[in-house]
Amino acid sequence: MLANRRFFLLMLVLLVGVVVADGVVTRFLITHQLGLEANPFLKVWIKNDLLLLIKLVGATLAALILWIVYQRKPMLAWITTSIFIAIYALLVLWNITVYYIATGRVT
């Protein structure tokens, strides 16, 4: 049981990490004119240092909510967290692919 709690906490840390990584990579692509921000709510903040703070605070809040959900419905929290980790990991992978294509490093 304790090992499961620790592993879930690591999953939450990973979730926060991939959300922030998405922000870092996206901001890099935008500031170097290699990509576009698809989220209309974040377009305003993309060139501002507040973007990463917004991503960090939002992801941390989401992780805290998922931790609360985990206390009552662990399977729901595991599934939800896993899905969001996968989504954000794919977004980071997509952004990195866009970088390599835009810079001509992939033929």
N, C-alpha and C positions, 0 to 999 in steps of 0.2 A: 504493500500500500504506500509506504513512504517513498519507495523507488519510483512508483507511478507519479506521485506528487512532484518529485524532483524533476523527472523527465518532462512533465507537463510545464513546469516552470521554465525549463530550458527551451521548450517549444515556444513559450510566450516571449522569451528573450530573442529567440530566432525570428519570431514574427516582427517584433519591434525593429530588429536589425534589417530585415529585408524591406520593410516599409521605408526606413531611413535611407537604405542603399538605393531604393527606387528614386527617392528625392535627390540624392547626390548625383546619380547618373543622369537623371532627367535634366537637372539644372546645368550640368556640364554640357549636355547636348544642345540645350537651348542657348546658353551663353556663347557657344562656339558656332551657332547657326547650323547645326547638324541635324536638328529635329524640331518637332513641334509638341506642345503640351495639348493633350486631348481633353483633359478635364477643365471645363470652363470655370470652375470655382478656383482652381489653382493658377490659371493663366495670369491673374493679377499679381500673384505672389512669386512667380517663378524666378524673376531676376532680383528678388529681394532676399536678404539673409533670413527673413522670417519664415520662408518656405520650410527650411529644415527644422526650425523650431515647431512649426505647425505640424509637420509630419511626426516629429518626436512626441509631442504632447498628445496628438490624436492616437498614435499607435500605442502609447503607454496607457491612455484611457481605455482603449479597446482591450488591451491585455488585462487591465484590472477588472473590467466587466467580465471578460472570459474566465478569469480566476474565480469570481463570484459565482458564475454559472457552473463552473467545475465542482464547486462545493456541493451543489444539489443535483446536477445532471452531468456527471463526468463524460459520458459518451457524447452528448451533444456538444460539449466544450471541445473535446478531442476532434470531432469531425469538423466543426466550424473552424477551429484553429488550423487544422491540416489543410482545409480548402483555401483559407486565406494565405497561408505560407506558400502553397503551390501557385496561387494567382500572382502574388507579388514576386516570387522567384521567377516566374515566366515573364513578368513585366521587366524585371532587371535583365534577364537573358535577352529579351526582345530589344531593349535599349542598347545593350552592348553590341548586339548584331547590327542595329542601325548605325552605330558608331563605326564598326568595321566596314560596312558597306559604303557609308558616306565618305570615309577617308580613303576608299579604294584599296583597303588591305585584304579584301576578299574578292576573288574574281569569279 
